[in-house]
Amino acid sequence: MARKFFGQFLIELGEVQPEHVREAVTLMDDTNPVLGEFAVSANVLSERDANRINREQRRTDRKFGDLAVGMGLLTTDQVRDLVREQKAQRLSIGQALCQLGHLDTGRLDDLLKKFSLDQAGQVANRYLQLPEEIDDSQLVDCILDLFPKLTQRIARIQLFTQSCEKWSGQELQSQIATVSVRGDENWDITLSCDQDFAAQIHAGFMGGFSNQKTEEDPEEISSTLLDDCIGEFLNILAGSAMDELEKQAITVCLEPPVFGNTPVEGYHFAIQASRGAASLILSPA
């Protein structure tokens, strides 16, 4: 039994349809501001400063609030109050489905209990049990740790890795980009995703903390632009991993992204995402 999101669980039970979950996720994106947006709307941070913190956050594994305090833009008390208020106002996927009329409010608590029982015993730590051949790779650890954090920060995509198996030509999605890391560790990092996932990354890069929402249809964004966004995302992911490795005296350098190449060997990580579909392939070089 694999880990899953509550929305996926409801689809499997036949309680809702996939399009209902997509609609609910969109409502959550529109309703639930990230901390930077919340600080801007509360008039304790300018949009310009929020974007400064957001750009810095893409380069380092630190929370928005910690960076804001470190840069002297917010106090610890302000961050604490913002986080508390943000959590109090947060709309969950179940609440969004009920609000849209796709789920009976009276059944929500019972379905949440069933979901909790379904997921009991699932691996709660941030990593899968990795194959012995790659279990001692510091770069792999960094990539698997940073990947969900960056998709959440940049694109509001929640995800976790469902499985890891040797690459054997598994079917890939339409957008494929690869970056290569060379040095004390040598890996090719490939991200394969569909248009929906890539378009959400694109929206994250374009949106900043503006109140304007990106309404572009993924099919109306050119495949080349989507590839470029995925390539830039991989640059940020690998670059952040490199920063962590440097702290451990592991020296590597990053090569520019290439597009459309199918891996020959490596390890395929199946991804469960709140938006779109994606997989990660890490190939030793």
Secondary structure, 3 states (H helix, E strand, C coil): CCCCCHHHHHHHHCCCCHHHHHHHHHHHHHHCCCHHHHHHHCCCCCHHHHHHHHHHHCCCCCCHHHHHHHCCCCCHHHHHHHHHHHHHHCCCHHHHHHHCCCCCHHHHHHHHHHHHHHHCCCCCCCCCCCCCCCCCCHHHHHHHHHHHHHHHHHHCCCEEEEEEEECCCCCCCCEEEEEEEEECCCEEEEEEECHHHHHHHHHHHHHCCCCCCCCCCHHHCCHHHHHHHHHHHHHHHHHHHHHHHHHCCCCEEECCCEECCCCCCCEEEEEEECCCCEEEEEEEC
